[in-house]
Amino acid sequence: QVQLVESGGGLVQPGGSLRLSCAASGGIFGINNMNWFRQAPQKERELVTRITSGGSTNYADSVKGRFTISRDNAKNTVYLQMNNLKPEDTAVYYCNAVIRTTAGWGDYWGRGTQVTVSS
């Protein structure tokens, strides 16, 4: 079974940095888009950034210039470098990917990692 496991969350002061990782494993034949979503308390889950299998990226306006997504296809891993963090970036961050297995293409989610930006 496919698993997505996030790591790297934590508590950081405003202006600080964190790097999130998400490793996919389990019967994978290919990965298409890899995405990071986030959900703050009392708010809906939102797309933060996306990277295609070819490396094209896009970002939510709120994180442009501060966050960078990248991926290592050999490791089935996606990263999110977050710089100049703000209190409004506080949320649970979820990894999401479109993955091909023997059952075909499917949409998979990690369990999330908490990011808290506070002084």
Order of alpha helices (4+ residues) and beta strands (2+ residues): beta-beta-beta-beta-beta-beta-beta-beta-beta-beta-beta
